[in-house]
Amino acid sequence: MSLLSFADRLGFAMKAAGVNQPMLAKAIGVSKSAINQILHGATKGMKPEHLVRTSRFLHVRTEWLVMGEEPMRLEVIPENDRALLEQYQTLPIHQRETVAHVVRDLASTHYPSKAT
């Protein structure tokens, strides 16, 4: 899908997030009218601080929202998972292989359809 304009990308992100104009306006600190003007092309963009708030609220990358630069979203790794990954990365390669094997075995035992 080609989302050529800022207004197109904003509308798409709002729909994907299940957010309406009043919700977005309240979340980023602007009027509903301001959001409406952007979505209908009467205004071309937002102040930088509103752009950042919008992208955070809609869980999209600011670069995607502003310029259409893919990907739309970056996957967010939960803090506990990130800590485990950081610890895993400090292990020597042979220990990493052992840990990966154990995790795959556990995953296939508990979630057979999701094991790789």
DSSP file (Angstrom, degrees, kcal/mol; ACC not computed):
  #  RESIDUE AA STRUCTURE BP1 BP2  ACC     N-H-->O    O-->H-N    N-H-->O    O-->H-N    TCO  KAPPA ALPHA  PHI   PSI    X-CA   Y-CA   Z-CA
    1    1 A M              0   0    0      0, 0.0     2,-0.7     0, 0.0     0, 0.0   0.000 360.0 360.0 360.0 130.7    0.0    0.0    0.0
    2    2 A S        -     0   0    0      1,-0.0     2,-0.7     2,-0.0     0, 0.0  -0.808 360.0-178.2 -94.5 118.1    1.4    3.4   -1.0
    3    3 A L        +     0   0    0     -2,-0.7     6,-0.1     1,-0.2    -1,-0.0  -0.806  11.2 169.1-114.2  86.9    0.9    6.0    1.7
    4    4 A L        +     0   0    0     -2,-0.7     2,-0.2     4,-0.1    -1,-0.2   0.811  52.0  54.9 -76.0 -32.7    2.4    9.0   -0.1
    5    5 A S  S  > S-     0   0    0      1,-0.1     4,-2.3    63,-0.0     5,-0.2  -0.653  79.7-120.8-106.8 160.1    1.4   11.9    2.1
    6    6 A F  H  > S+     0   0    0     -2,-0.2     4,-2.9     1,-0.2     5,-0.2   0.911 116.8  54.2 -57.3 -43.4    1.9   12.6    5.8
    7    7 A A  H  > S+     0   0    0      1,-0.2     4,-2.6     2,-0.2    -1,-0.2   0.897 107.3  50.5 -60.7 -41.1   -1.9   12.8    6.1
    8    8 A D  H  > S+     0   0    0      2,-0.2     4,-2.5     1,-0.2    -1,-0.2   0.935 113.0  45.3 -61.1 -46.9   -2.3    9.3    4.5
    9    9 A R  H  X S+     0   0    0     -4,-2.3     4,-2.7     2,-0.2     5,-0.2   0.902 113.0  50.3 -66.1 -40.8    0.3    7.8    6.9
   10   10 A L  H  X S+     0   0    0     -4,-2.9     4,-2.5     2,-0.2    -1,-0.2   0.945 112.4  46.8 -62.5 -47.3   -1.3    9.5   10.0
   11   11 A G  H  X S+     0   0    0     -4,-2.6     4,-2.4    -5,-0.2    -2,-0.2   0.905 113.1  49.5 -60.4 -42.7   -4.7    8.3    9.0
   12   12 A F  H  X S+     0   0    0     -4,-2.5     4,-2.7     2,-0.2    -1,-0.2   0.925 112.0  47.7 -62.4 -45.9   -3.4    4.7    8.4
   13   13 A A  H  X S+     0   0    0     -4,-2.7     4,-1.8     2,-0.2    -2,-0.2   0.884 111.5  50.9 -64.5 -39.1   -1.6    4.7   11.8
   14   14 A M  H  X>S+     0   0    0     -4,-2.5     5,-2.8    -5,-0.2     4,-0.8   0.937 112.1  46.4 -62.8 -46.1   -4.6    6.0   13.6
   15   15 A K  H ><5S+     0   0    0     -4,-2.4     3,-0.8     1,-0.2    -2,-0.2   0.921 111.6  51.4 -63.0 -43.9   -6.8    3.3   12.1
   16   16 A A  H 3<5S+     0   0    0     -4,-2.7    -1,-0.2     1,-0.3    -2,-0.2   0.839 114.4  44.1 -61.6 -33.5   -4.3    0.6   12.8
   17   17 A A  H 3<5S-     0   0    0     -4,-1.8    -1,-0.3    -5,-0.2    -2,-0.2   0.525 111.4-119.6 -88.9  -6.8   -4.1    1.7   16.5
   18   18 A G  T <<5 +     0   0    0     -3,-0.8     2,-0.4    -4,-0.8    -3,-0.2   0.862  64.4 145.6  70.5  35.4   -7.9    2.1   16.8
   19   19 A V      < -     0   0    0     -5,-2.8    -1,-0.2    -6,-0.2     2,-0.2  -0.891  34.1-157.0-111.6 133.3   -7.5    5.8   17.6
   20   20 A N     >  -     0   0    0     -2,-0.4     4,-2.4    -3,-0.1     5,-0.2  -0.501  36.4 -94.7 -99.9 176.0   -9.9    8.5   16.6
   21   21 A Q  H  > S+     0   0    0      1,-0.2     4,-2.9     2,-0.2     5,-0.2   0.915 122.2  49.0 -59.4 -48.0   -9.3   12.2   16.2
   22   22 A P  H  > S+     0   0    0      0, 0.0     4,-2.3     0, 0.0    -1,-0.2   0.894 111.4  51.2 -61.1 -37.2  -10.4   13.3   19.7
   23   23 A M  H  > S+     0   0    0      2,-0.2     4,-2.2     1,-0.2    -2,-0.2   0.940 113.7  43.3 -63.7 -46.4   -8.2   10.6   21.3
   24   24 A L  H  X S+     0   0    0     -4,-2.4     4,-2.2     2,-0.2     5,-0.2   0.931 112.4  53.1 -65.6 -44.7   -5.1   11.6   19.3
   25   25 A A  H  X>S+     0   0    0     -4,-2.9     5,-2.2    -5,-0.2     4,-1.3   0.925 112.3  44.6 -56.5 -46.6   -5.7   15.3   19.9
   26   26 A K  H  <5S+     0   0    0     -4,-2.3    -1,-0.2    -5,-0.2    -2,-0.2   0.907 111.8  53.2 -64.6 -41.8   -6.0   14.8   23.7
   27   27 A A  H  <5S+     0   0    0     -4,-2.2    -1,-0.2     1,-0.2    -2,-0.2   0.837 118.3  33.7 -65.1 -33.8   -3.0   12.5   23.8
   28   28 A I  H  <5S-     0   0    0     -4,-2.2    -1,-0.2    -5,-0.1    -2,-0.2   0.508 112.2-110.6-105.1  -3.9   -0.6   14.9   22.1
   29   29 A G  T  <5S+     0   0    0     -4,-1.3     2,-0.3     1,-0.3    -3,-0.2   0.864  75.6 112.3  83.2  37.2   -2.0   18.2   23.4
   30   30 A V      < -     0   0    0     -5,-2.2    -1,-0.3    -6,-0.2     2,-0.1  -0.814  69.2 -89.2-129.0 174.4   -3.6   19.7   20.3
   31   31 A S     >  -     0   0    0     -2,-0.3     4,-1.5     1,-0.1     3,-0.2  -0.462  28.6-121.3 -81.8 156.9   -7.2   20.5   19.2
   32   32 A K  H  > S+     0   0    0      1,-0.2     4,-2.6     2,-0.2     5,-0.2   0.865 116.1  60.0 -60.5 -35.7   -9.4   18.0   17.3
   33   33 A S  H  > S+     0   0    0      1,-0.2     4,-2.6     2,-0.2    -1,-0.2   0.873 100.2  54.1 -60.7 -38.8   -9.6   20.7   14.6
   34   34 A A  H  > S+     0   0    0     -3,-0.2     4,-1.9     2,-0.2    -1,-0.2   0.916 110.3  46.0 -63.1 -43.0   -5.8   20.6   14.2
   35   35 A I  H  X S+     0   0    0     -4,-1.5     4,-2.6     2,-0.2    -2,-0.2   0.924 112.2  51.6 -64.6 -44.3   -5.9   16.8   13.6
   36   36 A N  H  X S+     0   0    0     -4,-2.6     4,-1.6     1,-0.2     6,-0.2   0.901 108.1  51.8 -58.8 -43.0   -8.8   17.2   11.2
   37   37 A Q  H  <>S+     0   0    0     -4,-2.6     5,-2.0     2,-0.2     6,-1.3   0.895 111.1  47.5 -62.8 -40.4   -6.9   19.8    9.2
   38   38 A I  H ><5S+     0   0    0     -4,-1.9     3,-1.5     4,-0.2    -2,-0.2   0.945 111.1  50.3 -65.3 -47.3   -3.9   17.6    8.9
   39   39 A L  H 3<5S+     0   0    0     -4,-2.6    -1,-0.2     1,-0.3    -2,-0.2   0.767 114.3  45.2 -64.3 -25.2   -6.0   14.6    7.8
   40   40 A H  T 3<5S-     0   0    0     -4,-1.6    -1,-0.3    -5,-0.2    -2,-0.2   0.271 116.3-110.3-103.8  10.6   -7.7   16.6    5.2
   41   41 A G  T < 5S+     0   0    0     -3,-1.5    -3,-0.2     2,-0.3    -4,-0.1   0.519  85.1 119.2  80.5   4.8   -4.6   18.3    3.8
   42   42 A A  S   <S+     0   0    0     -5,-2.0     2,-0.4    -6,-0.2    -4,-0.2   0.772  83.4  33.1 -73.6 -24.6   -5.3   21.8    5.1
   43   43 A T  S    S-     0   0    0     -6,-1.3    -2,-0.3    -9,-0.1    -1,-0.2  -0.991  73.4-150.8-129.8 138.6   -2.1   21.7    7.1
   44   44 A K        -     0   0    0     -2,-0.4     2,-0.2    -3,-0.1   -38,-0.2   0.715  65.5 -20.8 -86.3 -21.1    0.9   19.8    6.0
   45   45 A G        -     0   0    0    -39,-0.1     2,-0.3   -38,-0.0    -7,-0.0  -0.820  60.3 -97.0-162.3-161.5    2.5   18.8    9.3
   46   46 A M        -     0   0    0     -2,-0.2     5,-0.0    -8,-0.0    -2,-0.0  -0.880  42.1 -87.6-134.4 162.8    3.0   19.2   13.0
   47   47 A K    >>  -     0   0    0     -2,-0.3     4,-2.2     1,-0.1     3,-0.6  -0.407  48.9-108.5 -63.8 150.1    5.4   20.8   15.4
   48   48 A P  H 3> S+     0   0    0      0, 0.0     4,-2.3     0, 0.0     5,-0.2   0.877 118.6  52.4 -52.7 -42.3    8.3   18.5   16.2
   49   49 A E  H 3> S+     0   0    0      1,-0.2     4,-2.0     2,-0.2     5,-0.1   0.856 110.3  48.6 -66.1 -32.5    7.2   17.8   19.7
   50   50 A H  H <> S+     0   0    0     -3,-0.6     4,-2.6     2,-0.2    -1,-0.2   0.850 108.5  54.4 -73.8 -34.1    3.7   16.8   18.5
   51   51 A L  H  X S+     0   0    0     -4,-2.2     4,-2.8     2,-0.2     5,-0.2   0.933 110.0  46.4 -61.6 -46.0    5.3   14.5   15.9
   52   52 A V  H  X S+     0   0    0     -4,-2.3     4,-2.3     1,-0.2     5,-0.2   0.934 113.8  47.7 -64.2 -45.8    7.2   12.7   18.6
   53   53 A R  H  X S+     0   0    0     -4,-2.0     4,-2.7     1,-0.2    -1,-0.2   0.904 112.9  50.1 -61.1 -40.6    4.2   12.4   20.8
   54   54 A T  H  X S+     0   0    0     -4,-2.6     4,-2.6     2,-0.2    -2,-0.2   0.943 110.7  47.2 -64.0 -48.6    2.1   11.2   17.9
   55   55 A S  H  X>S+     0   0    0     -4,-2.8     5,-2.4     1,-0.2     4,-0.7   0.896 114.8  47.3 -63.5 -38.8    4.5    8.5   16.8
   56   56 A R  H ><5S+     0   0    0     -4,-2.3     3,-0.5    -5,-0.2    -1,-0.2   0.927 113.4  47.8 -65.7 -44.2    4.9    7.3   20.4
   57   57 A F  H 3<5S+     0   0    0     -4,-2.7    -2,-0.2     1,-0.2    -1,-0.2   0.878 118.2  40.5 -65.4 -37.7    1.2    7.3   21.0
   58   58 A L  H 3<5S-     0   0    0     -4,-2.6    -1,-0.2    -5,-0.2    -2,-0.2   0.472 108.6-124.5 -90.5  -2.4    0.5    5.4   17.8
   59   59 A H  T <<5 +     0   0    0     -4,-0.7     2,-0.3    -3,-0.5    -3,-0.2   0.916  67.2 126.3  58.8  46.9    3.5    3.1   18.2
   60   60 A V      < -     0   0    0     -5,-2.4    -1,-0.2    -6,-0.2    13,-0.2  -0.908  67.6 -96.3-127.0 159.4    5.0    4.0   14.9
   61   61 A R     >  -     0   0    0     11,-3.2     4,-2.3    -2,-0.3     3,-0.2  -0.539  24.8-135.0 -73.3 138.8    8.5    5.2   13.9
   62   62 A T  H  > S+     0   0    0      1,-0.2     4,-2.8    -2,-0.2     5,-0.3   0.879 106.6  57.1 -60.0 -38.8    8.7    9.0   13.5
   63   63 A E  H  >>S+     0   0    0      1,-0.2     4,-2.4     2,-0.2     6,-1.4   0.869 108.1  47.2 -62.0 -36.8   10.7    8.5   10.3
   64   64 A W  H  >5S+     0   0    0      4,-0.3     4,-1.8     3,-0.2    -2,-0.2   0.940 113.1  48.2 -68.4 -46.1    7.9    6.5    8.9
   65   65 A L  H  <5S+     0   0    0     -4,-2.3    -2,-0.2     1,-0.2   -55,-0.2   0.908 120.9  35.6 -61.5 -43.2    5.3    9.0    9.9
   66   66 A V  H  <5S+     0   0    0     -4,-2.8    -2,-0.2    -5,-0.2    -1,-0.2   0.923 138.8   9.9 -78.3 -46.0    7.2   12.0    8.5
   67   67 A M  H  <5S-     0   0    0     -4,-2.4    -3,-0.2    -5,-0.3    -2,-0.2   0.507  93.9-112.8-117.9  -7.3    8.8   10.5    5.4
   68   68 A G     << +     0   0    0     -4,-1.8     2,-0.5    -5,-0.6    -4,-0.3   0.638  56.1 163.8  81.2  13.3    7.3    7.1    4.8
   69   69 A E        -     0   0    0     -6,-1.4    -1,-0.3    -7,-0.1    -2,-0.1  -0.541  39.0 -93.4 -71.5 119.0   10.6    5.4    5.6
   70   70 A E  S    S+     0   0    0     -2,-0.5     2,-0.1    -3,-0.1    -1,-0.1  -0.388  95.0  57.9 -73.9 153.9   10.0    1.7    6.3
   71   71 A P        -     0   0    0      0, 0.0    -7,-0.2     0, 0.0   -10,-0.2   0.557  61.1-155.3 -81.8 162.6    9.5   -0.1    8.6
   72   72 A M  S    S+     0   0    0     -2,-0.1   -11,-3.2     1,-0.1     2,-0.3   0.908  79.1  19.8 -65.9 -42.3    6.4    1.4   10.1
   73   73 A R        -     0   0    0    -13,-0.2     2,-0.4    -9,-0.1    -1,-0.1  -0.916  67.2-139.8-128.3 153.1    7.2    0.0   13.5
   74   74 A L        -     0   0    0     -2,-0.3     2,-0.2   -15,-0.1     0, 0.0  -0.933  36.4-110.5-105.3 138.0   10.2   -1.4   15.3
   75   75 A E        -     0   0    0     -2,-0.4     2,-0.5     1,-0.1     0, 0.0  -0.488  30.3-139.5 -68.4 132.5    9.5   -4.4   17.4
   76   76 A V        -     0   0    0     -2,-0.2    -1,-0.1     0, 0.0    -3,-0.0  -0.830   8.2-148.6 -97.4 126.9    9.8   -3.6   21.1
   77   77 A I        -     0   0    0     -2,-0.5     5,-0.1     1,-0.0    -2,-0.0  -0.837  24.7-115.6 -95.3 124.6   11.5   -6.1   23.2
   78   78 A P     >  -     0   0    0      0, 0.0     4,-2.6     0, 0.0     3,-0.2  -0.217  27.6-112.0 -56.4 149.8   10.2   -6.2   26.8
   79   79 A E  H  > S+     0   0    0      1,-0.2     4,-2.3     2,-0.2     5,-0.2   0.864 115.9  50.7 -55.4 -43.6   12.8   -5.2   29.4
   80   80 A N  H  > S+     0   0    0      1,-0.2     4,-1.9     2,-0.2    -1,-0.2   0.912 112.6  47.0 -63.2 -41.1   13.1   -8.7   31.0
   81   81 A D  H  > S+     0   0    0     -3,-0.2     4,-2.5     2,-0.2    -2,-0.2   0.890 110.4  52.9 -66.5 -38.9   13.6  -10.2   27.6
   82   82 A R  H  X S+     0   0    0     -4,-2.6     4,-2.5     2,-0.2    -2,-0.2   0.908 107.7  51.2 -62.5 -42.0   16.2   -7.6   26.7
   83   83 A A  H  X S+     0   0    0     -4,-2.3     4,-2.1     2,-0.2    -1,-0.2   0.908 110.9  48.4 -63.0 -41.7   18.1   -8.3   29.9
   84   84 A L  H  X S+     0   0    0     -4,-1.9     4,-2.8     2,-0.2    -2,-0.2   0.915 111.0  50.6 -63.7 -42.5   18.2  -12.0   29.1
   85   85 A L  H  X S+     0   0    0     -4,-2.5     4,-2.4     1,-0.2    -2,-0.2   0.913 109.2  50.7 -62.0 -43.1   19.3  -11.3   25.5
   86   86 A E  H  X S+     0   0    0     -4,-2.5     4,-0.7     2,-0.2    -1,-0.2   0.904 112.3  46.9 -62.2 -40.8   22.1   -9.1   26.8
   87   87 A Q  H >< S+     0   0    0     -4,-2.1     3,-1.0     1,-0.2     4,-0.5   0.919 110.9  52.3 -66.2 -43.0   23.3  -11.8   29.2
   88   88 A Y  H >< S+     0   0    0     -4,-2.8     3,-1.5     1,-0.3    -2,-0.2   0.896 104.9  56.5 -57.2 -42.5   23.0  -14.4   26.4
   89   89 A Q  H 3< S+     0   0    0     -4,-2.4    -1,-0.3     1,-0.3    -2,-0.2   0.680  99.8  59.3 -68.6 -17.1   25.2  -12.2   24.2
   90   90 A T  T << S+     0   0    0     -3,-1.0    -1,-0.3    -4,-0.7    -2,-0.2   0.607  87.6  98.5 -84.4 -11.4   28.0  -12.2   26.8
   91   91 A L  S <  S-     0   0    0     -3,-1.5     5,-0.0    -4,-0.5     2,-0.0  -0.409  85.3-102.4 -75.1 150.0   28.3  -16.0   26.7
   92   92 A P    >>  -     0   0    0      0, 0.0     4,-2.0     0, 0.0     3,-0.8  -0.360  41.3-104.1 -63.6 155.7   31.0  -17.8   24.7
   93   93 A I  H 3> S+     0   0    0      1,-0.3     4,-2.3     2,-0.2     5,-0.2   0.842 119.4  54.3 -55.9 -40.5   29.6  -19.2   21.4
   94   94 A H  H 3> S+     0   0    0      1,-0.2     4,-1.4     2,-0.2    -1,-0.3   0.854 110.2  47.4 -66.1 -32.2   29.6  -22.8   22.6
   95   95 A Q  H <> S+     0   0    0     -3,-0.8     4,-2.6     2,-0.2    -1,-0.2   0.850 108.7  54.9 -75.0 -34.1   27.5  -21.8   25.6
   96   96 A R  H  X S+     0   0    0     -4,-2.0     4,-3.0     2,-0.2     5,-0.2   0.921 106.6  51.5 -61.2 -43.2   25.1  -19.8   23.4
   97   97 A E  H  X S+     0   0    0     -4,-2.3     4,-2.1     2,-0.2    -1,-0.2   0.892 110.3  49.1 -62.0 -39.1   24.6  -22.9   21.3
   98   98 A T  H  X S+     0   0    0     -4,-1.4     4,-2.3     2,-0.2    -2,-0.2   0.934 112.6  46.9 -64.8 -46.6   23.7  -24.9   24.4
   99   99 A V  H  X S+     0   0    0     -4,-2.6     4,-2.6     1,-0.2    -2,-0.2   0.925 111.8  50.9 -61.7 -45.1   21.3  -22.3   25.7
  100  100 A A  H  X S+     0   0    0     -4,-3.0     4,-2.5     1,-0.2    -1,-0.2   0.896 109.9  50.7 -60.1 -40.7   19.7  -22.0   22.2
  101  101 A H  H  X S+     0   0    0     -4,-2.1     4,-2.4    -5,-0.2    -1,-0.2   0.923 110.8  48.4 -63.2 -44.8   19.3  -25.8   22.1
  102  102 A V  H  X S+     0   0    0     -4,-2.3     4,-2.6     2,-0.2    -2,-0.2   0.916 112.2  49.0 -62.8 -43.6   17.6  -25.9   25.6
  103  103 A V  H  X S+     0   0    0     -4,-2.6     4,-2.8     2,-0.2    -2,-0.2   0.919 111.0  49.5 -64.4 -43.8   15.2  -23.1   24.7
  104  104 A R  H  X S+     0   0    0     -4,-2.5     4,-2.5    -5,-0.2    -1,-0.2   0.918 111.5  49.7 -60.9 -42.6   14.2  -24.8   21.4
  105  105 A D  H  X S+     0   0    0     -4,-2.4     4,-1.7     2,-0.2    -2,-0.2   0.931 112.6  46.7 -62.0 -45.5   13.6  -28.0   23.3
  106  106 A L  H  X S+     0   0    0     -4,-2.6     4,-2.3     1,-0.2     5,-0.3   0.918 112.8  49.9 -62.3 -43.3   11.5  -26.3   25.9
  107  107 A A  H  X S+     0   0    0     -4,-2.8     4,-3.2     1,-0.2     7,-0.3   0.902 110.2  49.4 -63.6 -41.2    9.5  -24.4   23.2
  108  108 A S  H  < S+     0   0    0     -4,-2.5    -1,-0.2     1,-0.2    -2,-0.2   0.813 111.9  49.6 -70.7 -27.8    8.8  -27.6   21.2
  109  109 A T  H  < S+     0   0    0     -4,-1.7    -2,-0.2    -5,-0.2    -1,-0.2   0.900 124.4  27.8 -73.7 -41.9    7.6  -29.3   24.4
  110  110 A H  H  < S+     0   0    0     -4,-2.3    -2,-0.2     1,-0.2    -3,-0.2   0.774 137.9  22.3 -93.2 -29.5    5.3  -26.5   25.5
  111  111 A Y    >X  +     0   0    0     -4,-3.2     3,-1.9    -5,-0.3     4,-0.8  -0.565  66.5 173.4-137.8  70.8    4.4  -25.0   22.2
  112  112 A P  T 34 S+     0   0    0      0, 0.0     3,-0.5     0, 0.0    -1,-0.1   0.794  78.2  54.3 -54.3 -34.2    5.0  -27.5   19.4
  113  113 A S  T 34 S+     0   0    0      1,-0.2    -5,-0.1     3,-0.0    -2,-0.0   0.680 110.1  47.4 -76.5 -15.1    3.5  -25.4   16.6
  114  114 A K  T <4 S+     0   0    0     -3,-1.9    -1,-0.2    -7,-0.3    -6,-0.1   0.519  84.0 111.9-102.6  -6.8    5.8  -22.5   17.4
  115  115 A A     <        0   0    0     -4,-0.8   -11,-0.1    -3,-0.5   -10,-0.0  -0.359 360.0 360.0 -68.8 145.8    9.1  -24.3   17.7
  116  116 A T              0   0    0     -2,-0.0    -1,-0.1   -12,-0.0   -12,-0.1   0.382 360.0 360.0-116.0 360.0   11.7  -23.6   15.0
